[in-house]
């Protein structure tokens, strides 16, 4: 498993959804780390300011939004069915959205 791969995770109340692996590779090998939640249904709207649109180029079946406003800590053992890997352009967009949402570009 590597950063920015897309896998499926069965969320207890939401059911199976794609997730983008965000955390550092060392944490992935240790069996833990953060994942960004993605929608599992076709979208009929544009992405919100905290979302990045992924699609078949990333290994998904249709346009899917990656929600960068919340990161989930889920066990690696709960991941199944590797879907693909986020393209370079969209990896950059996800990084940018995470910095934006969590105010990581701010200076104190």
ZIWOZI-V890957 format. One record per residue. N is the residue number from 0. SS is DSSP state (h for helix, s for strand, l for the rest). Layout:
# ZIWOZI-V890957
N&SS + N&SS
This chain:
# ZIWOZI-V890957
0&l + 1&l + 2&l + 3&l + 4&s + 5&s + 6&s + 7&s + 8&s + 9&s + 10&s + 11&l + 12&l + 13&l + 14&s + 15&s + 16&s + 17&s + 18&s + 19&s + 20&s + 21&l + 22&l + 23&l + 24&h + 25&h + 26&h + 27&h + 28&h + 29&l + 30&l + 31&l + 32&l + 33&s + 34&s + 35&s + 36&s + 37&s + 38&l + 39&l + 40&l + 41&l + 42&l + 43&l + 44&l + 45&l + 46&l + 47&l + 48&l + 49&l + 50&s + 51&s + 52&s + 53&s + 54&l + 55&h + 56&h + 57&h + 58&l + 59&l + 60&l + 61&l + 62&l + 63&s + 64&s + 65&s + 66&s + 67&s + 68&s + 69&s + 70&s + 71&s + 72&s + 73&l + 74&l + 75&h + 76&h + 77&h + 78&s + 79&s + 80&s + 81&s + 82&s + 83&s + 84&s + 85&l + 86&l + 87&h + 88&h + 89&h + 90&h + 91&h + 92&h + 93&h + 94&h + 95&h + 96&h + 97&h + 98&h + 99&h + 100&h + 101&l + 102&l + 103&l + 104&l + 105&l + 106&l + 107&l
